[in-house]
Amino acid sequence: MKKKMSSGYGARGSGLRATQHKSRKWSFLLMLIVSASFFVHHLSFAQTLSPAARVSLITYGPGADDISSVFGHTEIRFTDPMLGLDKDYSFGGFDYRADYFIIKFLRGTLPYNLTVHNIYQVLYYYQQTNRSVREQVLNLSPTQRQRLLTALEENYLPQNREYRYKFYYDNCSTRPRDMIVQACGDSLTIPSRSRMTGKSYRDLMNDYLGEMPWYQLGMNLAIGHPSDEQTDGWRAMYLPEQLFDQFAHSTLRQANGQIVPLVSGTQTIFEPQHTFRQQVSILFDPDVVFAILGVLVALFTIRRYKVAGKVDGWFDRLLFGIVGFLGWFLLVLWLIRDDGVTGWNPTLLYLMPFHLPLIFWATSSTATARRRTIYFSLTALLILLGILFSKIPGGFDVLFPLTLLVRCIVNMQPVRQAYRTPARID
């Protein structure tokens, strides 16, 4: 009996050992497969370019299909016929379907990412939207080309490809610039790097928004004092066309000490057709709209005051309530924005957020003449300061504040005995 038990136990033990051996074998094979895939990925990541490899800067011209296309786009292209390689590296990718997209976009926390594609996958889109496509072949040495490719591939790893987009400071144009500059080191000279452009971030931005007046107005209302900082050549390269122009005049020092142009050749892949863009009807131009609004408010105010002998409190509550709402939006944008460009916004002097709810306090049926006069006098002073410091192109930052000023003046009533509401206030 003991023998049989011993024999049975031995059989089961040998079976268990066989099972363990098979398990170790499959585990080893699995590890081998994983290691091989990692090795293949590593080879791909550290792919060695051939002497025939070429690196170039692709610059897409401005578009008019939406606000994200207005300023153009930049990509880095690698081609190597020996390896069958043709890749474009773009720092302009983002997900429209991201959670809380609008909030993240307004805050400046929407994650952008590096994407990789073939230029012919996107060329049709740029042709359809009539946007220029230009290529600058860069005169980089084999070592610099390899260094740039390795850095881009490392940046493309899932854990590295996302970044925090900042409109003026870290975007689809500055990232390629920085990658190329890092790959070239001190052999690269950009003559205009420290040269002042004579324009601020805001000025450069507005150069692209002239044909989109409502977008121009909205963006200028939102940005504050940091956007008025004067730019040098380096800062101006937040715009793709500035990067294109400045690289065209840059040089590289080769290993033998010879100075060569950074750009060895330029070609136009697609030349847009010269078409007349549809202009905004003059009746819908912001300056015309707010001029008409100002005239209507002034005529209404004068007529009601002179003919009916009234200052309509409901109208002030409506007008300054809207102003307060806009002011709160800009103030919140200042507080939540990550890159700081919406801070210290002088338009808040006339788009004062505290009008909502203080306008109801100042125009209530129990408001005294003194309260009303003080409130609208201070408001008038802030409006004048806003006109002085605001730098919005066009006439909005004069026309609209003057419209508000008309209502302030008519509300500055003489203080009566016992601080009662003047008879003309309705």
Disulfide bonds with the S-S distance in Angstrom:
none
